[in-house]
């Protein structure tokens, strides 16, 4: 049997391990964390991610533990809605729940190793880098020029035991900051992002929460109430990093999936979705084609697709987190809201 080493046991790594044909491959998963995380943010599952979950046999379970996203609005900092969006068939799942389901889907025959991989195995086996934005596999096989790039933005994510009111769901765009709220099983999710000098590593959640409370002190009441109720124990804090565009996700017998290949700004909410699709796509190709053909096909199918999503995420991030251009952005969105309201009135009146 051929051996495949997966470096990283997060969303991408577990999904790949769950989808590979264990009658054909001996699979080893290396993950530095001894246990699954206890705190996580909300992940919107777009239709492509739902198809990946169905392929893994866990879509129904994922839906069962997830609230339907319904409708939400993009709002200004004071909570006035600009645009209302219907999420359609999308649902939101906690990262904790998603990792738990993926972990349970991994066959018992797959070997798990708890360690921090420092070097790529040199015995010629296929190595999959699923080790995130600071990927050791990418740095080793693709070179230091592909190191992760630090953005000026801090991201805070947390959960609350209380539900969010339907008329408060959505994103609030301020001057150089954004805040979002969504329904969660048994409560609600919240997230915030803005420029900060904290970090980039070892950021104290309590310090970040105090900074956020000061940053959003003049924003909508819903934001202030959420941050007042938030606790450092139920909060994740990190600086945002991205990965430079790679000419290929394959280098010899090294291949990248998930954030190791295309970590992007979270403004479209597509990072976890694309990681799931990466994993299922690569697994299905390896299960059915000779390795060299499978790797070429994976690179062809996924690189341009994820690049487009990354570019779109960056563009939306510049709009949502606009600083000096915030007054212009708000005027344009206010004008669009008034026009839409006028069109709705005209349609209702028959005019």
Buried (B, 14 or more C-beta within 10 A) or exposed (E): EEBBBBBBBBBBBBBBBBBBEBEEBBBBBBBEEEEBEEBBBBBBBBEBBBBBBEBBEBBEBBBEBBBEBBEBBBBBBEBBBBBBBEBEEBBBBBBBBBBBBBBEBBEEEBEBBEEEBEEBBEEEBBBBBBBBBBBBBBBBBBEEEBBBEEBEBBBBBBBBEEBBEEEBBBBBBBBBBBBBBBBBBEBBBBBBBBEBEBBBEEBEBEEBBEBBBEBBEEBBEBBBEBBEBBEBEBBBBBBBBBBEEBEBBBBEBBBBBBBBBBBBBBBBBBBBBBBBBBBBBBBBBBBEBEBEEBBBBBBEBBBEBBBEBBEBBBEBBBBBBBEEBBEEBBEEBEEEBEEEEEEEEEEEEEE
